[in-house]
Amino acid sequence: MELAVGVIGTGNIGADHARRLATRVAGARVHAVFDLDGDRAAAIAAEVGAVALRSAEEVVDDAAVDAVLIASPGDTHAALALACIAAAKPVLCEKPLATTTEECWKVVEAEAAHGSRLVQVGFMRRYDAGYLVVKQEIDGGRIGEVLLAHCIHRNQSVPPSFTSDMSLTDSVIHEIDTARWLLTEELVAATVVPVRRSPLAAEGLLDPQLVLLEAASGAVVEVEVFVNCQYGYDVRCEVVGSTGTASLEIPTANVVTTAGARSQPVPVDWRLRFGAAYLEELQHFVDAVRAGGVAGPSSYDGYAATAVAESCVRSLKEGQRAQVTLAKRPALYETA
């Protein structure tokens, strides 16, 4: 039987998710959608064969909705995730789980009190083919003991409203979760290093930034975030071990050699670069729910990533290393 999904938020990513669920994810269909922009919600509903409801609460409470996908603004995520837990409905919540650790922890506590997992957080890089190979090489011991990692996160451009804090909480948060997942350990401290500001950055935006993340084992993850690089969307990673390295390069299907030069295309945005990963993420969520459970990145993962991002922001503001303090992981997430 198909899983009937309710989608809350039909902006860029929510609309993409709705279309994938309707046309490319096996075993699922979109039953209902909601967006504050009623016309946009109605248009997506008509496109995917769903109904447009009048509120997010109606989507969660609809008896015909088996599971919920939250793609609304980040400051609404915690309340909606809590509503889904109260209704005992599985939910795939786009990152961040919440905009503060306090709100994240409320979700963790509610889910733990429920007694079983209902929430998957949308850290889609865990489903990217390239990252999965790097993870496999680390876990298989082929590069020895992990010592450090170099990460690049570059956007072609961002809106004028994008802030220095957002470079850390909206962009680097992906590297934060990826580092925790690849290394299978917690991050204990963060340092944001001042970098010469690009002349193309909007007024007041510190861009690029360099972030050093320290893991519990002593391994260090270096992250360059550059959100106005101009040339495309470029995400790369190299993990350095005691006997070798595992690298994620720019994925491309072709290289052109002509007139004394070699060139390869660079994705223009995240939708193109991680489209396959988003599809795998949705299929994984649907398959898990239909099998009777929820897997993937957990509420605790969402909480931990937000805690590290907050430490990054604190380091940026204070100009010094900031420690990360995490509450004890509840037993529900011990095997996650």
N, C-alpha and C positions, 0 to 999 in steps of 0.2 A: 504494500500500500504506500502511495506517495506521501511524503512529509509535506504538510501544508505550512508554509513559512509566512510570517508577518514581517514586513520590512519597515523599520522606523527611520525615516530620513532618506530622501530621494535626490540628494545633491549628486555630485559627480560619482563618488564611490558607491553610494547607496543605489543609484540608478544602474551602475555597472553590475553590482551584485544582483539586483533584481533580474536583470537581463540574463545573467549567467544561470541563475536558479531556474529561470523559465525555459531556457533553451539548451543549456550545456551540462547541467548537473543531473546525473541519473538519480531517480527516486525522489525528486522534489518538485514542488510547484509553488508559485507565489499566490497566496490566498488574499492577503490584504496589505495595503501600504498606507503610510501617513507621512505628511510633511507639512511644516508650517505654511509653505507655499502650496495652497490647495490646488492651483492650476497645474503646478509641476507634478504633484502627486497624482492628479487625475490623468495626466498624460501618460505617466509611467504605468499606472493601473490599466489603462486601455491597451497599452503596448504589450503587457505581459499577461493579460487576461485575469486581472485581480480586481478587487474592490478598493476604493479609496475611502478610508474612514476619517472621522472628524477629530480624533485625538490619538496620541500614543497609547493612552490608557485603554482605549477601545481595542487597539490591536492586541495588547497583552491579554485583555479580558475575553476576547472573542473565543468562544468555545471551539470554533472550527480551526483555530490557529494552533498547530502542534509545537512550533518552535519560533523564536523571534531572532531577527538580525537587527542590531542597533548600529546605525550609521549616521546618527544625528550629531550635532556639535558636542565636543568633549565634556562640556560642563553639565550635560544632561545624562551622561552615561551611568553614573552611580545610581541615581534615582530609578532609572529604567531597569537596570540590572537587578536592583532590589525588588522591583515590582515583579519581574520575571521569576525570581526566586520564591517570592511569596505565592505566586500562582503555580509554582512547581513546573515551570516551562523552561526547557533548554534554551540557551541564548548564546549567539555568537556576537560579541561586543567588539566593535572596532577599537583600536588603541586611541587614546589611553583608556584603561578601565575607569579611571577618574582623574581629575586634575590635581588632586591632593592625596597624600598618603592616608590622611584621616578618612576621606571618603572611600578610598580603596579598601581600607581595613574594615569598614562597615560591610562591604560586599563579602569580603573573606569571612567575617564572623557570621553573617547571615547564611552563607553557603555551608559553612562548617556546622552550624546549628541544624540546617536541613538534613545533613548526614550523608549527602552524596553530591557529586559534582553536577552542576547545571550550567556553568559558565565556561566558555572558551573565549580567550582574548585574541584579537586579530593581529597577531605578529606573524604576518604571512611569509617572512623570510625563512622560517623553519620549513616551508614547503617548496622553496626554490631548489631546482635541481642542482645548481652549482654549490649552494651552501650545504646541501645534503651530502655531496661528495666530500667537502672539507670536513664535515662532521664525521663521516665514515672513516676518513684517514686518521683523524685524531683518536677516535674511539678504538680503532684497530691497532693503534700503537705504531703505525708506520713512520711517523715523524718523531718518535720518542716522546720525551716529556715536554709539554708546552711551556715555552719561556716568555714569549711575547707575541703580540699581533699588531699588524698595521691595517687600519681601515680608512677608506675614503668614502665620503658621502657628499656628492656634488649635485646641486640642482642648476638647471639652466638659468632660472630666475624665480623670484617669489613676489607676491603682491606687496605694495607699499606698506600695508598694515603689519607685515611680518616683523617680529622683534628679535633682539639678540637672545632673549630667554627662549623664544620659540625654536631657535636653531637647536637648542638643547632638548626641550620638552617635546617637540614635534618631529625633529629629524634624528638627532643623536639617540633618542629613546630606542630606535630600531637597533642601533649598534649595541646599546646596553643590553637589550634582551638577547640579541644574537651572541654576545660575549658570554653571558650567563649560560646559555644553551650549549655553545660550542665547548666551553671549558668545564661545564658541569660543576660550577662552583659560584659562590656569591662574590659580588664586587664590594669592596670594603672602604674605598676612598676614591675621590675624584678631584682632579686639578685642571682648571681651565687656564691655558697659557695665552697671554696677550700676543696677537699677531698683527702685523701691519695691515691696516684696513684697506679693502679694495676701493678705488675711486668710483666704482660703479654701484657700490652699496647705497641703499637709501639713507637719508639723513638719520643718524642715531643708531643705525644697525652696525654692529660689530661683525664684520664678515671678511675673511673666514675666521674660524676659531679652531684651536687645537685642544683636544681633551685627552687627559691621561687617566685611565681607569685602572685601579689596582685590584687584583683578585686576591682572595684569601690565601692562595698558595704562594703569592709573591709575583706571579705572572703579571705583566703590564700590557694593557690594550691602548694603543695610540689611535685616536680618531681625528681625522681632518674633516671638518664640516664647512662647506663652501657653497652657499645657497644662491650665489649669483655668478656662477662660473662662465655663463654665456654659451658654452659650446654644446651642452646637452646634459642628460641625466646619467651620472657616472658613479656606480657603486662597486667598490672592489675591496678585497680582503686578502691578507697573507698571514697565515699563522706559522710562527717560527718555533720549531721543536729542537730538541737536543741532537737529533740525527737527520733532520730534513725539514722541509716546509710544505705546506698545502696552500694553494692560492686560488682565489676566485677572481677571474679577469672579466673584462667587458664581454658579454655573450654576443656573438654575431654569427651569421650564417655564411658570410662571404667577406673576402679581402680582395680589393682591386689593385692590381699592379699596372701602372701605365705612366709613360712620360718620366721615367726615372724615379717614381715614388710608389709607395704602397699605402693604401688607405683602407679603413674599415668604418662602417657606420656606427654612430653612438646613439642610443635611444634618446628621444627628445624629452620623455617624461616617465614618471613612475608607472603610469598605466601600461605603457608599452613594455618597459623593463620587467615588471612583475606580474603581467597579465596571467601567465601560466601558473604562477604561484598562488594567485588569488583563486583561480579555478580549483587547484588541488586542495586549497584550504577549505573551500566550500564543500567539495565532495567529501573530504575527510569528516567535516562536521556532520553532514547529512548521514553518511554511512554510520558514524558512531551513534547518533541519536536513534536511528532506525534499529540499531543493534541493542539499544537499551541503555546507553550511557553517553557521556561527554568526555572527550580526551583533548589533546592539544594543549597549548599554553593556558595555564590556569589563572584563577583569580589571584593566587599568591604570586605568580609570575608578573601579573599586571601591577600588583602592589610593589613588588621589589623593583621593577623597572621605574616606576614613578618615584620611589624613594631615592634611587641613584640619580635620576634626572633632577630632583630637588637639590641634591648635594652638588651637582654640576652648577646649577643656578646660584647656589650659595657661594661656591668657589669664585664664580664670575663676579659676583657683587663684592665679595670680601677680598679678592685678590690673593687667596691662599688655598692650600689643600683643605678639602672638606671631607670628613669621615661620613660613612654611611651607617646608619643604625636601623636594623631590621628587627621587627617583632618575631618571636619564635614561630616557625612554620607549624600550623595545625596538623594533626595527624592525618586529616583527610588528604593532604597534599604530599605526604611523605614519599609516596611511590610515583609521583608525577614526574 
